[in-house]
């Protein structure tokens, strides 16, 4: 794409972002038709819904257009994070936290989900800890059971950074107090000796409310990586409408980083591509997931 077309996309995005921001009033946005549920009630950013099957709180994310990926001027941008490109998304509901062991156990008890690999490991099997040791299909089975899917990579990124394009879910500056990251308990060379979040490995879901994203979603940086819908692949640089990624590949995308990730790997745009190490059938102690439901529902709204 030549520089004139890139400039045109950036101007269009800037105008869209300005109009959306001007439409914000408190915690409300200018509502499109698909931001109104079947009862005619306007859904606002952060509207909450409790899911019947597992008690998960889901948060409403309105339809919008945003700039996905990292800008070429981002010094931390890694392989596959560029080019930044405009993406339009329909509205959806996303889980407030990663799915917990307690919630996943309900699916196992209903003989729909396979048991996780670390069900007998006391480090990872606490009821309120994120379920890990599940592969991509296990996660998708669970999300299908509750009436949804794994989030697309675009849905995940938009819920994490919004139209402002935040570098981290809470803002543009890294803060080790806002997440379960590589602190004094971490053995990596990039550990932060001045931070002690109290956990060497994973932490109970929702432990760090200060790390909430613009829409109120928790744990989108650190704790455990999260499976998303898409196969690994390079970004296209053109406008995309509800993208779902490549048709196939040798790995699945995981997002959000984990308890031992460096700050660069905890950014909202960070992704790993071109590796067979994240095949859809691996069950790792630092990969979990959350779900999305695209349909709007009128029951159980909390205003």
VMD Tcl script that draws the C-alpha trace (Angstrom):
set ca {
  {0.00 0.00 0.00}
  {1.47 3.37 -1.02}
  {1.77 6.32 1.32}
  {-1.21 8.20 -0.12}
  {-3.61 5.32 0.59}
  {-2.12 4.86 4.08}
  {-2.64 8.56 4.74}
  {-6.25 8.31 3.59}
  {-6.92 5.42 6.00}
  {-5.36 7.32 8.89}
  {-7.45 10.42 8.16}
  {-10.64 8.33 7.99}
  {-9.76 6.59 11.25}
  {-9.02 9.89 12.99}
  {-12.40 11.28 11.92}
  {-14.22 8.13 13.08}
  {-12.44 8.10 16.41}
  {-13.20 11.79 16.96}
  {-16.88 11.31 16.22}
  {-17.10 8.32 18.57}
  {-15.30 10.14 21.37}
  {-17.51 13.21 20.96}
  {-20.51 10.92 21.20}
  {-19.42 9.60 24.59}
  {-21.25 10.99 27.63}
  {-20.12 9.47 30.90}
  {-20.32 5.75 30.24}
  {-22.66 6.05 27.24}
  {-22.05 6.13 23.52}
  {-24.08 7.21 20.52}
  {-26.04 4.05 19.89}
  {-26.39 2.35 16.56}
  {-29.36 0.14 15.74}
  {-27.58 -2.99 16.94}
  {-27.00 -1.39 20.36}
  {-30.66 -1.76 21.23}
  {-31.90 -5.08 22.56}
  {-35.18 -6.81 21.70}
  {-37.05 -4.99 24.47}
  {-35.98 -1.61 23.05}
  {-33.60 -0.89 25.95}
  {-30.44 0.96 24.97}
  {-27.28 -0.97 25.75}
  {-24.38 1.10 27.05}
  {-20.65 0.50 27.18}
  {-20.09 -1.75 30.17}
  {-23.67 -3.04 30.46}
  {-23.37 -6.31 32.37}
  {-25.15 -9.62 31.89}
  {-24.88 -12.74 34.05}
  {-24.74 -15.96 32.06}
  {-27.09 -18.68 33.25}
  {-24.96 -21.74 32.50}
  {-21.88 -20.80 34.53}
  {-22.58 -17.54 36.36}
  {-20.02 -15.63 34.28}
  {-20.50 -11.88 34.10}
  {-20.33 -10.66 30.51}
  {-19.77 -7.08 29.42}
  {-21.30 -5.38 26.41}
  {-18.94 -4.00 23.77}
  {-20.66 -1.78 21.16}
  {-20.09 -1.98 17.44}
  {-17.33 0.31 16.22}
  {-14.43 0.85 13.85}
  {-10.92 0.91 15.33}
  {-7.26 0.73 14.31}
  {-6.03 -2.81 14.88}
  {-2.35 -3.64 15.24}
  {0.67 -1.57 16.24}
  {1.80 1.55 14.43}
  {5.08 1.47 12.54}
  {6.46 4.03 14.99}
  {5.90 1.71 17.99}
  {9.44 0.71 19.12}
  {8.07 -2.39 20.87}
  {6.11 -3.68 17.88}
  {7.03 -7.30 17.29}
  {6.69 -9.68 14.38}
  {3.19 -9.72 12.98}
  {1.87 -6.68 14.90}
  {1.99 -4.43 11.83}
  {0.65 -2.97 9.64}
  {-2.01 -1.13 11.62}
  {-5.31 -1.39 9.75}
  {-8.91 -0.30 10.13}
  {-11.36 -2.94 11.40}
  {-15.12 -2.68 11.81}
  {-16.82 -4.92 14.37}
  {-20.42 -5.72 15.26}
  {-21.37 -5.46 18.93}
  {-20.71 -8.41 21.23}
  {-20.64 -9.56 24.85}
  {-17.29 -10.64 26.31}
  {-16.51 -12.47 29.55}
  {-15.39 -10.13 32.32}
  {-12.62 -12.54 33.35}
  {-10.92 -15.67 32.15}
  {-13.01 -18.80 32.65}
  {-12.29 -20.29 36.08}
  {-11.79 -23.89 37.15}
  {-15.12 -23.81 38.97}
  {-16.96 -22.69 35.85}
  {-15.18 -25.13 33.56}
  {-15.97 -28.00 35.96}
  {-19.69 -27.45 35.32}
  {-19.10 -28.17 31.63}
  {-17.07 -31.26 32.50}
  {-19.81 -32.48 34.86}
  {-22.29 -32.08 32.00}
  {-20.04 -34.39 29.91}
  {-19.52 -31.70 27.27}
  {-15.96 -30.57 28.06}
  {-12.85 -32.71 28.50}
  {-11.15 -32.49 31.91}
  {-8.22 -30.03 32.01}
  {-4.71 -31.44 32.22}
  {-3.91 -29.79 35.56}
  {-7.06 -30.77 37.44}
  {-4.96 -32.56 40.11}
  {-2.22 -29.91 40.33}
  {-2.60 -27.73 43.43}
  {-0.66 -24.89 41.80}
  {-3.32 -24.39 39.13}
  {-6.56 -26.09 40.22}
  {-8.00 -23.58 42.72}
  {-11.72 -22.99 42.08}
  {-11.30 -19.30 41.27}
  {-8.10 -19.67 39.29}
  {-8.23 -19.60 35.49}
  {-8.65 -23.03 33.96}
  {-5.45 -24.03 32.13}
  {-4.28 -27.22 30.48}
  {-7.07 -26.94 27.91}
  {-6.41 -26.96 24.18}
  {-8.07 -24.74 21.59}
  {-10.87 -27.22 20.89}
  {-11.58 -27.65 24.63}
  {-11.96 -23.89 24.91}
  {-14.17 -23.70 21.84}
  {-16.34 -26.55 23.16}
  {-16.89 -24.62 26.37}
  {-17.75 -21.39 24.57}
  {-20.16 -23.26 22.28}
  {-21.79 -24.78 25.37}
  {-22.55 -21.35 26.83}
  {-23.93 -20.16 23.49}
  {-20.92 -18.34 22.08}
  {-17.46 -18.71 20.64}
  {-13.88 -17.87 21.39}
  {-13.35 -14.18 20.60}
  {-11.87 -13.36 17.24}
  {-8.48 -11.73 17.53}
  {-10.06 -8.43 16.49}
  {-12.79 -8.68 19.15}
  {-10.20 -9.46 21.81}
  {-7.98 -6.54 20.83}
  {-10.83 -4.04 20.65}
  {-12.10 -5.06 24.12}
  {-8.55 -4.57 25.40}
  {-7.61 -1.20 23.86}
  {-10.73 0.55 22.49}
  {-10.78 3.27 19.87}
  {-8.08 5.19 21.73}
  {-5.62 2.41 20.97}
  {-4.30 2.01 24.51}
  {-0.93 0.26 24.78}
  {-2.01 -1.60 27.91}
  {-5.64 -2.27 28.92}
  {-5.51 0.41 31.65}
  {-3.53 3.07 29.75}
  {-0.33 3.83 27.90}
  {2.18 3.36 30.74}
  {3.22 -0.02 32.09}
  {2.38 -0.54 35.79}
  {3.29 -3.82 37.44}
  {0.70 -3.22 40.17}
  {-2.15 -3.57 37.65}
  {-1.67 -7.23 36.76}
  {-0.24 -10.60 37.67}
  {3.07 -10.22 35.88}
  {6.75 -10.98 36.24}
  {7.41 -9.57 39.71}
  {9.79 -10.47 42.54}
  {8.39 -14.03 42.46}
  {9.39 -14.45 38.80}
  {12.67 -16.08 37.79}
  {13.00 -14.35 34.40}
  {15.72 -11.76 33.74}
  {13.09 -9.02 33.22}
  {11.44 -9.55 36.62}
  {10.51 -6.50 38.71}
  {12.07 -6.87 42.18}
  {10.16 -3.86 43.46}
  {6.76 -5.42 42.73}
  {5.18 -8.30 44.65}
  {1.72 -9.24 43.38}
  {1.62 -12.24 45.71}
  {1.62 -14.94 43.01}
  {4.47 -16.88 41.44}
  {2.21 -18.48 38.84}
  {-1.43 -17.78 38.01}
  {-3.74 -15.77 40.27}
  {-7.49 -16.01 40.90}
  {-9.45 -14.36 38.10}
  {-10.37 -10.72 38.68}
  {-7.69 -10.17 41.33}
  {-6.43 -6.92 39.76}
  {-9.36 -4.53 39.16}
  {-6.97 -1.63 38.52}
  {-5.99 -3.41 35.31}
  {-9.49 -3.21 33.82}
  {-9.76 -2.25 30.17}
  {-11.71 0.77 28.90}
  {-14.91 -1.30 28.87}
  {-14.30 -2.95 32.26}
  {-12.88 -6.32 31.17}
  {-10.31 -7.81 33.58}
  {-7.14 -9.91 33.20}
  {-6.45 -8.92 29.59}
  {-2.78 -8.46 30.43}
  {-0.87 -11.07 32.40}
  {-2.11 -14.00 34.49}
  {-2.54 -16.52 31.62}
  {-2.46 -16.33 27.84}
  {-5.86 -16.65 26.17}
  {-6.89 -18.66 23.14}
  {-8.71 -16.73 20.43}
  {-10.54 -17.93 17.33}
  {-7.98 -17.10 14.65}
  {-5.26 -19.11 13.00}
  {-1.83 -17.46 13.00}
  {-1.03 -15.23 10.06}
  {0.19 -11.87 8.85}
  {-2.12 -8.85 8.83}
  {-3.56 -7.40 5.64}
  {-3.21 -3.64 5.41}
  {-6.68 -2.88 4.03}
  {-9.99 -2.22 5.75}
  {-11.63 -5.35 7.23}
  {-15.18 -6.02 8.35}
  {-15.51 -8.50 11.25}
  {-12.29 -10.36 10.31}
  {-11.80 -13.96 11.39}
  {-8.20 -14.46 10.29}
  {-6.72 -17.00 7.86}
  {-8.71 -20.06 6.81}
  {-6.04 -22.40 8.17}
  {-2.53 -22.45 9.57}
  {-0.08 -24.31 11.79}
  {-0.79 -22.43 15.03}
  {-3.57 -20.60 16.81}
  {-3.23 -17.08 18.16}
  {-2.96 -16.55 21.90}
  {-3.28 -13.08 23.41}
  {-2.63 -11.10 26.60}
  {0.63 -12.53 27.91}
  {0.99 -14.43 31.19}
  {2.54 -14.19 34.65}
  {6.11 -14.46 33.32}
  {5.78 -12.20 30.25}
  {7.91 -9.04 29.82}
  {6.10 -5.69 29.46}
  {6.38 -5.76 25.66}
  {4.51 -9.07 25.62}
  {1.67 -7.66 27.73}
  {0.70 -4.93 25.28}
  {-2.75 -4.97 23.71}
  {-1.34 -5.52 20.21}
  {1.18 -8.26 21.03}
  {0.76 -11.52 19.13}
  {2.85 -14.55 18.28}
  {2.82 -15.90 14.71}
  {4.79 -18.31 12.53}
  {5.35 -20.96 15.18}
  {4.20 -24.56 15.45}
  {4.69 -24.44 19.23}
  {1.18 -23.04 19.70}
  {-0.66 -25.74 17.81}
  {-4.37 -26.01 18.63}
  {-3.86 -29.29 20.47}
  {-1.37 -28.14 23.14}
  {-2.48 -28.02 26.77}
  {-0.19 -25.62 28.60}
  {-0.20 -24.43 32.25}
  {-0.24 -20.77 31.20}
  {-2.95 -20.79 28.50}
  {-6.61 -20.28 29.35}
  {-9.48 -18.52 27.61}
  {-12.63 -16.39 27.77}
  {-15.73 -16.38 25.54}
  {-17.84 -13.94 23.54}
  {-21.51 -14.03 22.61}
  {-22.42 -11.95 19.56}
  {-26.17 -11.95 19.99}
  {-27.86 -9.29 22.13}
  {-30.01 -10.61 24.94}
  {-32.52 -8.81 27.09}
  {-32.48 -11.00 30.18}
  {-30.19 -10.43 33.18}
  {-28.97 -6.94 32.23}
  {-27.53 -4.96 35.12}
  {-27.87 -1.19 34.59}
}
mol new
graphics top color blue
foreach p $ca { graphics top sphere $p radius 0.5 }
foreach p [lrange $ca 0 end-1] q [lrange $ca 1 end] { graphics top cylinder $p $q radius 0.2 }
display resetview
